[in-house]
Amino acid sequence: GLFSGYLLQRVFSSIFLGPSSVFTGKVQHSSIADISGVRRVSGRHIAYAAVQARFALLITEKWGQDEDNFCYPDFYQEVIDFFEDGPDDPVSKEILEWWNL
């Protein structure tokens, strides 16, 4: 489903829970989530992971070299807007509930 793909889940886990969490499912003590006290996934977390996942699929070596003129800031903001512009939207609520199981 939307924002629940395998790659996005793995990228999110690696970034926020620690690289080994991708394989173990356990939060590392030195992870971003642990250090920052993150207890719930937000649309902003998903947006950040989505940007990183998209970049990881490319063959470019640094930001700004995207061959198809993809605008990462716009993409990031669109994902955030999806979750924050309609906080009572049943689809965005369902996605966040799924991420926070």
C-alpha positions as CSV (number, residue, x, y, z in Angstrom):
1,G,0.0,0.0,0.0
2,L,0.9,3.7,-0.1
3,F,3.9,4.5,2.1
4,S,4.3,0.9,3.2
5,G,6.6,-0.6,0.7
6,Y,9.5,-3.0,1.6
7,L,12.2,-0.5,0.6
8,L,10.7,2.4,2.5
9,Q,10.3,0.3,5.6
10,R,14.0,-0.8,5.4
11,V,15.3,2.7,4.7
12,F,13.2,4.0,7.6
13,S,14.5,1.3,10.0
14,S,18.1,1.9,9.0
15,I,17.9,5.6,9.4
16,F,15.8,5.9,12.6
17,L,16.2,2.6,14.4
18,G,19.8,1.8,13.4
19,P,21.3,-0.2,10.5
20,S,21.1,-3.6,12.2
21,S,17.4,-3.1,13.0
22,V,16.7,-3.9,9.3
23,F,17.6,-7.5,10.1
24,T,16.8,-7.8,13.8
25,G,13.7,-5.6,14.1
26,K,15.2,-4.2,17.4
27,V,15.9,-0.6,18.0
28,Q,19.6,0.1,18.6
29,H,20.5,2.0,21.7
30,S,22.4,4.6,19.8
31,S,19.8,5.1,17.1
32,I,18.3,8.4,16.1
33,A,14.9,7.3,17.6
34,D,16.5,6.3,20.9
35,I,18.7,9.4,21.2
36,S,15.9,11.8,20.2
37,G,13.2,10.0,22.2
38,V,11.0,9.3,19.1
39,R,8.2,7.0,20.2
40,R,5.8,7.5,17.2
41,V,6.4,7.7,13.5
42,S,5.2,11.0,11.9
43,G,4.6,12.0,8.3
44,R,7.8,13.9,8.5
45,H,9.8,10.7,9.3
46,I,8.1,8.9,6.4
47,A,8.9,11.9,4.1
48,Y,12.6,11.9,5.1
49,A,12.9,8.1,4.6
50,A,11.1,8.4,1.2
51,V,13.5,11.0,0.0
52,Q,16.5,8.9,1.1
53,A,14.9,5.8,-0.5
54,R,14.4,7.6,-3.8
55,F,18.0,8.9,-3.8
56,A,19.4,5.4,-3.0
57,L,17.8,4.0,-6.2
58,L,19.7,6.4,-8.4
59,I,23.2,6.0,-9.8
60,T,24.3,9.6,-9.0
61,E,26.9,10.1,-6.3
62,K,25.8,13.3,-4.8
63,W,22.7,15.5,-4.3
64,G,21.8,17.7,-7.2
65,Q,22.9,15.4,-10.0
66,D,19.5,13.9,-10.6
67,E,19.2,13.2,-14.3
68,D,15.4,13.7,-14.5
69,N,15.2,17.0,-12.7
70,F,13.4,15.5,-9.8
71,C,12.9,18.1,-7.0
72,Y,13.6,16.5,-3.7
73,P,12.4,19.5,-1.6
74,D,9.1,19.5,-3.4
75,F,8.8,15.7,-3.0
76,Y,9.6,16.0,0.7
77,Q,7.0,18.8,1.2
78,E,4.3,16.9,-0.8
79,V,4.7,13.9,1.5
80,I,4.5,16.1,4.6
81,D,1.5,17.9,3.2
82,F,-0.2,14.5,2.5
83,F,-0.1,13.8,6.3
84,E,-0.4,17.3,7.8
85,D,-2.9,19.1,5.5
86,G,-5.6,16.5,6.3
87,P,-4.8,15.1,9.7
88,D,-8.3,13.7,9.9
89,D,-8.1,12.1,6.5
90,P,-8.8,8.4,7.0
91,V,-6.1,7.3,4.5
92,S,-3.3,9.3,6.2
93,K,-4.6,8.2,9.6
94,E,-4.6,4.6,8.6
95,I,-1.0,4.8,7.2
96,L,0.3,6.4,10.4
97,E,-1.6,3.9,12.5
98,W,0.1,1.1,10.5
99,W,3.5,2.6,11.0
100,N,2.9,2.9,14.7
101,L,1.8,-0.6,15.4
